[in-house]
Amino acid sequence: MIIKKIITLVVLLTQGMYGLAQGIYGEQKDEKDAIHPDAQNNIGELLNQKVDEYRGLWYMNQPLDNEYKYKYSGGLGTYPQQHNPIAIYSKEVNKTFFCYGGTDAANSTLFYMVSYYDHATGKVPKPTLVLNKNTTDAHDNPIISIDNEGYIWLFGNSHGLSRPSYVLKSKSPYDIDTFEIIPATKQEEGKEVAMNNFSYMQAWHLPDKGFVNFFTRYKYPADRTICFMTSKDGQAWSSWQRLAAIKKGHYQISTATSEKAGSAFDFHPDDPDRNGLNYRTNIYYVETHDFGKTWQTADGKKLDLPLTDIDNPALVHDYYRKKQLVYLKDIQFDEQGHPIILYMTSQGFEAGPENDPRTWHTARWTGQKWEIRDITTSDNNYDHGSLYLEADGTWKVIGPTQTGPQPYNPGGEMALWVSHDQGKNWEMVKQMTVDSEYNHTYARRPMNAHDDFYAIWADGHGRQPSESRIYISDKEGNVFMLPQHMEEEMVKLDKMP
């Protein structure tokens, strides 16, 4: 009887995810294609094996009938921006620990890969293949966290409801060799239940307070409902708190300090002519100063959550009525604790010049109002980069703003942009990659970023499956490629020309 119930549940979940996949990809034409690979209900396999290469996952989403081939595609081992952080500097051991979505030589599955950069030697070890997720969906990529005792945590995401998610923890502090699956639980209607499915996790571990996590739950009730939870030990979690469920849902990005945590998010309309995630628009912002007990806007207005109306006090800027799309990139607090949001606006979801201009912006809360300023333009909605706020007041952006070898596909050539006046004026001070074979994209900022490991990203062909390499850069924009093959246990990275 129990087995029958389990089988029934799996079928129902798979059917639910199939419906989502049809919404994303369109009706399947052949019976053999009845369940898209993104919707298959596969169980992960814990491996804890060393491999002798750094190889990123190539992934595509939504084929298009034009020369650009896909809505987005390429080397997406550091995708998406809603998974955060994927790298953390630990001053205790002078290492930057990082994770990424890896794969095998055939790009036939997703591996959870973990490694570190040793700042004392400038070397990296052979990475650890922690878990085979048994999917090729980059939405399942992991994130990383480090607790007070130095244990390394991985949160393994799932695209929708069909596959299980995982919480993993290293067996020893500051050690990447062996991880174990943690039987995480959450509170639900006063009971402790298994926590085994979540999406777009953002895990912020605060010293002496524990985990503050933002995440998404599908069909809860919106297609993508954004949520919040906390945990002191990473295993027992609070009840899930819905932040917003406007129309068809949201994508969110977040950040946290010991004083507060904040989330910026869009919404997905349900209009007849603008329906779903491809029409993401608007920017909202909410924050909590008491571990999620109460929530407010940037100017202190108290909020009753979840937000369910398009027009509400958390609105930062109305792009919905301008019929512009919004692609959130990054968020940081400045030295006054005011949020600064990095994002792009676009005219449509399809790749190609007809949806130009695609403009990078910052939205900064001044203490009195939201100040929106332009940075530059680039040629794809998924040209993702990161925002850096330095101690002297300098703002920096690292992102693929320059045209790459596959124009109008995700990514391009990486560039370093600098502003000395809080985003009023920007200058590209360095093009970090030149004459590349593939597009570079999803430059990600490590938590507590060290000058020698300031960003991590991957490359890949924008219009067809290809190999994907992993890169890091330092604060000055010098680029280093992680080794594609290793004979020795530790290898020193050489700066690219």
Residue, then its C-alpha position, 0 to 999 in steps of 0.5 A: m500500500i505504501i509503495k503504491k502511494i509513493i508511485t502515485l505521488v511520483v506520477l502526479l509530480t511528474q505529470g505536474m512538471y510535464g505541464l510546466a515543461q509544455g508551457i515552456y517548450g510548447e506541446q510535444k510532437d512525438e509520443k517518445d518526447a512526451i516528457h522533456p528531459d527537464a521534467q524527468n523525475n531522476i534521483g541523484e547519486l552521491l559519488n564523492q569522487k576526484v576528477d582530473e578536469y574542470r568541465g562545465l555543463w552546456y545547456m539550452n532552453q526553448p528552441l527558436d526558429n531563427e539563426y540564434k537557435y535558442k532563447y538562451s544557451g551556452g556554458l551554464g555551469t555558473y547559472p543562474q543568478q538566482h542561485n547564490p552564492i556559488a563561491i565564498y572566501s574563507k579568511e580562516v584558511n585563506k581559500t575561496f571555496f566554490c561550486y559549479g555545474g559540471t558534466d561528463a565528456a558527452n554532456s549527458t548529465l549534471f555533476y555537482m562539482v566543488s573545489y577551492y582556490d588556495h590564495a597562499t599558493g595560487k593553486v587549485p586541487k582536482p575538484t570533487l564530483v560530489l553528486n550526479k544529479n541525473t539530469t542535464d538541466a542547469h536549473d538544478n545547479p548547486i550553491i555553497s555555504i560555510d557555517n561557523e565551524g567551517y563545514i561546507w554546505l551544498f544546496g542542490n536545487s530542482h527545476g520544478l516539482s519532479r526531482p528531489s533537492y538535496v542538502l549536503k554537508s562536508k564531513s570535515p571542516y574546510d574539506i571538500d573530499t567527502f560530503e553526506i546528504i543531510p535529512a533536512t526537515k521543515q515545520e509545516e502546520g506544527k509538524e516536522v516534515a521532510m524538506n526535499n524539493f526547492s528551487y533557486m536557493q540563496a543561502w546566507h549563513l550569518p555568524d552566530k545566527g545561522f542560515v537565512n535562505f530565500f528560495t522558490r517553490y513551484k505551484y505554491p500557489a503561483d507558478r513560481t512563489i518566492c519564499f523565505m526560511t531560517s535554520k540554526d543548524g542547516q538540518a531543522w528549518s522553520s516553516w516556509q514563509r511566502l513573500a509574494a505570489i503575484k499573478k504567475g509568480h516571480y524571480q528573486i535575488s537577495t542579500a543578507t547581513s547580520e542587520k537585515a536581509g533583503s529581496a528584489f524580485d520581478f513578477h510574471p503577468d497572466d495577460p492574454d498577450r503577455n503571459g508567464l515568465n517570458y514577460r517578467t517585468n517590474i522591480y519590487y524590494v522587501e527587507t526584514h530586520d528580525f529574521g523574517k518576523t516582520w517585513q518592510t519596504a526600503d522606506g520602512k512601510k510595514l508589509d503584509l505578506p505574501l504580496t499578491d497585487i501588482d501595485n503594492p508599496a514594495l514597487v521600485h519601478d513600474y516597467y509593466r505599463k511600459k511593456q518592458l521586460v526586467y532581468l535581475k542580475d545582482i543586489q548589494f547593500d551599501e555602507q549605509g545598508h541601502p540596497i543597490i540592484l543591478y538589472m537589465t531592461s529589454q523589449g522582448f524575450e527572444a534572442g536577436p536585434e529586434n528586442d534591442p536596446r538591452t540596457w544595464h541599470t542600477a536602482r539605488w535606494t538613497g534613503q529617500k527615493w529609488e535612483i535609477r541610472d544606466i550603465t551600458t547596453s549589450d546584446n542578450n537578456y542573459d548577459h549576466g554579471s555582478l555588482y561590486l561595492e568597494a571600501d573606497g566607494t567605487w562601484k564595479v560591474i563585471g559582465p559580458t557587455q562586449t559582443g562575442p563570437q556568437p552575437y545576440n546569444p547569451g554572453g560575449e566578451m567579459a568587461l570590467w566597468v567602474s563608477h566613482d560617483q554612485g553609478k552616475n557615470w561609468e567607464m569600461v576600464k578593461q575588456m577582460t577577454v578578447d577574440s574568444e572561441y565561445n561566449h562567456t557569461y554568468a560572471r558571479r561574485p564570491m561572497n567576501a570576495h578576495d582580490d585574487f578571486y573576484a569573479i567566476w564564470a564559464d564559456g560555451h558556444g551560443r548556438q550549438p552544444s560545445e565544451s565549456r571551460i571555467y574561468i576566474s578573474d582577479k580584482e584588476g580584471n586579469v583572467f585565469m582558466l581552470p585546468q582542463h586536464m590535471e596530472e598533479e593533485m594541485v595546479k598553479l593557474d597562469k594568467m591568460p594573455 
